[in-house]
Amino acid sequence: MMPRVVVTGLSALTPVGNDLESSWNSLLAGKSGVDRLTRFDCSMYSVRIAAEVKDFDPVRFMNPKEAKRMDRFCHLAVAAAGMLEQDAHMSPESMDMDQCGVLLGCGLGGLETIEEFHSKLLKSGPKRISPFYIPLLIANMAAGQVSISTGAKGPNLVTTSACASGLHAIGYAFSDIRLGRARAMITGGVESTITPMAVSGFGAMKALSTRNDDPQQASRPFDRDRDGFVIGEGCGLLLLETLDSAKERGATIYAEVVGFGASADAYHITAPDDSGEGMAMAMRQTLREAGVNPEQVDHINAHGTSTYLNDITETKAIKEVFGRHAYDLLLTANKSMIGHTLGAAGGIESVFSIKSLYHGQVPGTINLENPDPECDLNYCSRGSVNRNINYALCNSFGFGGTNGCILFKKFEE
């Protein structure tokens, strides 16, 4: 019999807060983390807004020498891991760290490092390249650095599946525990790629909002006047462990993980299949694995990117899976406030989904003033809602047509 898997730790660094509680309170208050881009001079760019993690100093979480040997995405991951350790009361005395792994999602890795050293190479030649260049940039270093900082010696890897990376990491960490490969997993997603090349690249695709004069109104999932997503950064981590392990150490249990689904559209490199078939398939797999009927689900934390095709297609897929019950669901789009954090999105939004379960509160979707006629579900556009939540589904979809969904349940003995 497969073990039950529960969530016993949560942490987050987001554009609306440098820890989980401040981030959560900002979401409930409808506070936007989108503002003018400050990470580089963007005056010549068509896109000049972003959802940055503000006032973050990595030296608060590690010594300066360590900080110099990490890209910003690893700074965020290690900082969030330290907060996770505190929240979950993790220690070698309370847990067998040989049986604790790290599985994180990261879409692009150290793009900031690549751009910095490419510039040095062109200006000064190969002798200016640091021996730390490769360890700084590779995406799996997020999991590696978290393993080093926490002492977790179990399975250690990073999933890279574009904007679904963080959610896929949680799903496969859940599977690893159920299959007995580990008793606990540090999992979630991290990303920090607010760089000239990333903004230029997404901008060239016409994927980003250009509402530069009104940044806090720019991310508007499901709204008729949406014009693209706002690039963001951040980290959201969970500690998953077997129920037996959690009970043995007297851990606080926030939720139970009961289902995970993944699929591919097999359709296009960037656009979702407008039938919604792939997204619907992932949601159905999740419910089937959990043994849960669609009518039992109370809340969906939508992928909700504020792009034209995604919002319509996700709405269509939800209707396909949930039928008439789709109109009874409480949906929300955290990206309306934190922007699109790319590979971190599934991690951060899973953390917020669990907070909704645990506290019975669903943050609203801001900037939804004129709903798209094809997006006619309840996206909590009038603000946060207090309601008992028994099952919460979290969606993440990415370029390449990759889809992921995970289902959390309110914990019961």
Secondary structure, DSSP 8 states (H G I E B T S, - for coil): ----EEEEEEEEEBTTBSSHHHHHHHHHTT----EE--SS--TTSS--EEB---S--GGGTS-HHHHHTS-HHHHHHHHHHHHHHHHHT--TTTS-GGGEEEEEE-SS-SHHHHHHHHHHHHHH-GGG--TTHHHHH-TTHHHHHHHHHHT--S-EEEE--GGGHHHHHHHHHHHHHHTTS-SEEEEEEEE---SHHHHHHHHHTT-B---TT-GGGT--TTBTT---B-BB-EEEEEEEEEHHHHHHTT----EEEEEEEEEE--S-SSS--TT-HHHHHHHHHHHHHHT--GGG--EEE----S-HHHHHHHHHHHHHHHGGGGGTSEEE-THHHH-B-GGGHHHHHHHHHHHHHHHTEE---TT--SB-TT--S---TTS-EE---SEEEEEEEETTTEEEEEEEE----
